[in-house]
Amino acid sequence: MVKRAVIFDLDGTLSDSIHSIKYSGDRTMEQFGYGPFSVEQYKYFIGDGAANLVRRALAAGGDRELVHFEEAYALYREIFRENCMYRVRPYEGIPELLAALKAQEIKLAVLSNKPHAETVNVIETLFGKTCFDVIQGQKESVPIKPSPEGVFRILEKLGLTAADTLYLGDTATDMKTGKNAGIFTVGALWGFRERKELDEAGADAVIEYPLELLRYTD
């Protein structure tokens, strides 16, 4: 079936944002005597929202009881708000993929566990204000991925169904999100996780380069 929309994850899929997350995380953790942590560690801290990132970093630093969580989470949000574009760039091939999809009149959406304001900031800075039809970051009113609720809200706004849509992401959380929503779900190997994780989480397909997604749009 010809696809009429693609829903993208943001971090590790559209944008290489690991340095902004590490910078904000390390600045937060140093206030409590923890870190710095490696890029590889941050690749596994992220993916399930800012609160879980802070919990994982605190635990890695030794605060397994999360005594400092409330203070650290508030501080991280403040630091990240000011630094969400630090060394962030689109992955190679992503601008070309988006242009090709737009040429096919395919609707584009973003679903991220990154806080909504920062999600919008990153997308509009990297890709402009008109590239994506719907941008959905983490909001208190919407359960985070892998809940399919964010997908359903996007589909409602687009007036489309799961059968009309592809989901592209780079983590097990993304694969579960797409599958929970009944959408054909593709794993991105240029992101933060390995093929084994994507396969085990139920990816319908796994691709090495962004333009390979075009194989699955018609």
Secondary structure, 3 states (H helix, E strand, C coil): CCCCEEEECCECCCEECHHHHHHHHHHHHHCCCCCCCCHHHHHHHCCCCHHHHHHHHHHHHCCCCCCCHHHHHHHHHHHHHHHCCCCCEECCCHHHHHHHHHHCCCEEEEEEEEEHHHHHHHHHHHHCCCCCCEEEEECCCCCCCCCCHHHHHHHHHHCCCHHHEEEEECCHHHHHHHHHCCCEEEEECCCCCCHHHHHHCCCCEEECCHHHHHHHCC
